[in-house]
Amino acid sequence: MAAPTCWIGVAAAAHVRIGREQGFVMFAHGKHSAVRQLRPGDAFVYYSPTETLGGMDAVRRFTAIGTIAEGEPEPSNVMGTTDAWMRRAHYLDAQEADIYLLLPQLDFVTDPSHWGIYFRKSLFKASAADFSRIAQAMGVGQHFHFGDS
């Protein structure tokens, strides 16, 4: 069996809480092409730049972490639209982790003075090593075991 892929999703903290409470993930405002990339067993973590979508209420923390559940992407109207897609997920009981404390440790951040550019995408792959560092900072590192971390 192939090793799980590690993903970082970017979403407002308020939206992440809805997903956590209802046991699903959604990326890129519900685009099917986004959730279709993830497979059961893949690991994900959400980074929340703000509390609300488009808000000026900065959060700048990793706010939730878990794994993708069995099953295929499902249509959803949870965000008030009829063309959104989600995947079922298992969330861990984790603490939030401040991005500023992790920036010097993340290999994908090659230019710390412009770190925000890396989080302009709503979903991107992360190395197992970077994911493990984030999981450790969130207090759940023991739940993830990857070959290259």
Summary of the structure (lengths in Angstrom):
residues: 149
radius of gyration: 14.4
end to end distance: 18.1
largest distance: 43.1
contacts: 450
relative contact order: 0.23
helix: 30%
strand: 29%
